[in-house]
Each structure stands twice: as structure tokens, then as C-alpha cells.
Amino acid sequence: MEKGLDLNKILLVIGKEERGLKALDWAVYLGNNCKNQSELVVYYDLRDVYYLKELAFAFGVQVEIDVDEKEKKRAEAKLKEILNKFSGNYKIEFFYSGRKREKVKDIVNKVSPDLIITTLDYINVIPKYEKDTLVVS
């Protein structure tokens, strides 16, 4: 049976929420069922860490210095559990979505994917009608 999708590059924009892992499952499934080998680029939003640091600074609460690195390692381990099922190349990037619309638009322009997969958290900030987009709820 011939595989039907023609996607060279899939961009996944997700955060910490559970539906982000569901979106990753979709990305792996679609990427594995392409005509040619797809590349998967995962952008994981560290906004929770950003807000934690902002609140800590504002209220003088102590926070671990390496909270960013700890969250990256935790997230990367969780993502790789699912990415081990992906047969193509993948890359994991981390970003802070302080100004979501500008950040996500920059990411889309930089990656130039054939398909964007994201969650409801980002649908309002994905540049409209520029790329095919799958939204996972």
C-alpha cells in the first residue's frame, strides 16, 4: 500500500498541557505515513517557567536558578517517549511565548513547514491561511 501524504516538514507547536502530547501523537502518525521521509520540528513552549520566574521576581519569592534547564530535561524526556515511534528525523526546540502571536509567526516563517500541528492554545496565534494547520483539542 502506497503512503499518501506528501509532507517534507511538519511543525508542532505545543505546551505543557496534556493535549500537546496528543498533538505529538498525531504528528508522529502523520509523519510516519508520508510518501517520503518527513522531518518533525517540535517547538515546546516554556511559558509556565517564564511566568513562574516573573511572579517570583515580582513578589520576591525564591526560585531555583536552573528551573529552565530542569523543565527542559523533563519535557524532553516526555517528548522522546513518543518520538521514539517516529521513523524520521526530528528536532526539539524550546521557546517562551510571552507575545504568542509574534513568536509563533516567527517560528512558522523560520521553519517553513508543509503542515502545522498545534493545540487549541495556539490556534488564535497561528498565522491564518498561510499553512495547512491541524488543531488538536
N, C-alpha and C positions, 0 to 999 in steps of 0.2 A: 504494500500500500504506500503510495506516494504521500509525503508530508505536504500540507497545503499552504502554510503561511510563508510569506517572504519578508521576514524581519531580520535585518542585519544587526540592529542595535535596539535594545529595549531599555528604557529609563524607568526606574522605580523610585518614587519619592514617597517616603513613609516616615512615621514617627514611632513612638513607643507603644502606642495603643495596639490592642490585640488584632484589630482588622489589618494592621500593617503586615503581620505575619501571613494573614490570609491573602493579601495582595502579593506577597512574595511567593506564596504557593502558586498563584496564577501566573506570575512571571516565569517561574521555573517550568511550569507545564507548557505554556505557550512557546517559550524559548527552546524547549526540547522537541517541539513538534513543528519546527520550521524547515523549509526546503534546504536551507544552508545553515551552517553553524551560526547561531546568534551570540551576540555579546550582551551581557546584562550589566548595567551600571546602576548600582544601588546608592541612593542618597538618603542617609538616615539623619533625621532632624534631632538635634540635641537641645531643643528649646527648653525642655524641663530643667536641664543643668543650667542653662543661661538664666532662666527665671529664678532658680534657687540661689544662684550667685548674686543676682540683682537684689533679691529680698534680704539675703544675708548682709550685703553691703548697706542697704538702706536701714536695716534695724540693728546693725552691729552684732549679728549672730555669727558665730564661728562656723566655718565650713571647711572641709578637708581641702587642702591645696590641690591634690590630684583627683578631685571629683570628676573632672572631664575625662581623664585617662581611664579611671575605673569604669565609668559609664560606657566609654568606647569599647573597652575589653569585654564588658558584659554583653553589650549589644552585638558586637562582632561574633562572639561565641554563639549567641542565639541565632543570628542570621546564617552562620555557617552550617548549623544543624540542617537547615533546609537547603542551603546552596550546595551541599554535598550531593544532592539529587540532580543538580544541573550539569549537563554534559558539555556546555560551552565555557568560554572564559567569562569571568565576572570581576568586578571591581567594586569595593565598598568605599564610599566617601562619607564624611560627616560634615554637617553644616548646622548653623544656628539660623532659625527663621525669624529673627527679630522683625524684619519687614518682609513678610512672606512673599508678597506679590513680586517684589523686585528680585529677591533671592531665587525664587523658583523660575522666574523668567530668564534670569542669567544662566541658571543650570540648564534649562531646556536649550537655550541658544548655544551653550558650550558643548553639550553632548550631541545635539542634533540627532535625536532618536527617530526611529521609524514608528515607535509606539511608546506612549507614556502610560504607566500603570501607577495609580495612586489611590488614596482613600478619600472619603468624604471631607476629611480635614483640609484637604488641599485643592478640592475641585474649584473653589471660587478664585484661586490664585493661579491656576494653570492658564497660560495664555490661550485664549479662546480661538478655536478653529485653525490653529497653526499646525497641530499634530493630532493624529488619532490618539484618543485617550480612553482607557478603561478605568472606571471608577469602582472601587470595591467598597461595599458598605458593611 
